[in-house]
Amino acid sequence: MIIIKTDQEIEMMRRAGKKLARLLDALLPEIVKEGVNGERIEKYVLEYMEKEDAIPTFKGYNGYKYAINFSVNEEVVHGFPLRSKVLKNGDIVSVDCGLTYKGYIADSARTYIIGQVSEREKELVEATKESLYMGIKKAVVGNTIGDIGYEVQTYIESKGFSVIREYVGHGVGRKLHEDPQIPNYGRQGRGPKIRKNMTLAIEPMVSMGSYEVDILEDGWTAVTRDRSKAAHFEHTIAVTENGPEILTQL
């Protein structure tokens, strides 16, 4: 069942979103650098959440142990922020994080470039980010969920990259995963109609090669089957009568 939020609920999600945006866009870019390990970034995120009177949504969710997904290079999503994962020149790393504030959740992800990467890898990151904003533009009253996925897929494939099929966006609110599912592929006019005051997490995950994934032995980390690099961007949005409002940006 799709949960339509009240204006007051969206305001609470807006507050959560601003806190998460500050973390991902203002603070982490100063820390997610060459030589830093995943454990240090996890610790920083936990300290920030405590200071902001917020709860790390992911920690304990379905048995997941950490506040963030820390996915490096061929890791698509759900990578662990481990001490052994030290960032090096040429890496690309995705940080996906959920923040709960006064019972309401914001969910967002960024991909960071570490040092020097190839032009094609830069294109991967830029195209993934751009596809997110293109998908968000389709989240308007009267469109369908399929319109979002179609827009993302068409753009990404025009750039010669692949949209990951296995993981999708979703509704979000008091729960991390609400209806509807929002694939990053699809057909125009298909799926549920988009209505005012729906709140959605739109999150393209894109690979340089195959869209197929494998799960590592830890039972969580998803990697591209061909081990090509992947990127991931995500925003939580609210559908308003004036169009989509991004809740997880500064």
Secondary structure, DSSP 8 states (H G I E B T S, - for coil): -B----HHHHHHHHHHHHHHHIIIIIIGGGTS-TT-BHHHHHHHHHHHHHHTT-EESSTTGGG---SEEEEETTEEE-----TT-B--TT-EEEEEEEEEETTEEEEEEEEEE-S---HHHHHHHHHHHHHHHHHHHT--TT-BHHHHHHHHHHHHHHTT-EE-SS--EEE-SSSSSEEEEE-SS--TT-SSB--TT-EEEE--EEESS-S-EEE-TTSS-EEETT---EEE-BEEEEEETTEEEESS--
